Amino acid sequence: MNEPRKLRRSMNDRKVGGVCAGLAKFFSIDSTVMRVGFAVFTVFTLFTGIILYLVLWMVIPSESYQDTL
């Protein structure tokens, strides 16, 4: 049986907080695509994306060492 996907901030593919890489892994897309999309969203929503990123950083748990194995 398939294990359910878990939304976690990435420890390996992080640039700032690992939020975009974690979301990209959860949705099975490339992390660069997620980062570019998040940047475009941030610019076009007058920097609301920064607030959203900070909230997600606080809410989404970081993956543990065991999750990376």
Backbone hydrogen bonds, N-H to C=O, Kabsch-Sander energy under -0.5 kcal/mol:
donor,donor_aa,acceptor,acceptor_aa,energy
8,R,6,K,-0.8
9,R,61,P,-2.6
10,S,18,G,-2.0
22,G,18,G,-2.0
23,L,19,V,-2.6
24,A,20,C,-2.6
25,K,21,A,-2.2
26,F,22,G,-2.1
27,F,23,L,-2.3
28,S,24,A,-0.5
28,S,25,K,-0.6
29,I,24,A,-2.5
34,M,30,D,-1.6
35,R,31,S,-2.3
36,V,32,T,-2.5
37,G,33,V,-2.5
38,F,34,M,-2.4
39,A,35,R,-2.3
40,V,36,V,-2.6
41,F,37,G,-2.5
42,T,38,F,-2.3
43,V,39,A,-2.2
44,F,40,V,-2.5
45,T,41,F,-1.4
46,L,43,V,-1.1
47,F,42,T,-3.2
48,T,45,T,-0.8
50,I,47,F,-0.6
51,I,47,F,-0.8
52,L,48,T,-2.3
53,Y,49,G,-2.7
54,L,50,I,-2.2
55,V,51,I,-2.3
56,L,52,L,-2.7
57,W,53,Y,-2.5
58,M,54,L,-1.6
59,V,55,V,-2.0
60,I,56,L,-2.8
63,E,9,R,-2.3
68,T,64,S,-0.9
68,T,65,Y,-0.6
69,L,65,Y,-0.6
69,L,66,Q,-0.6
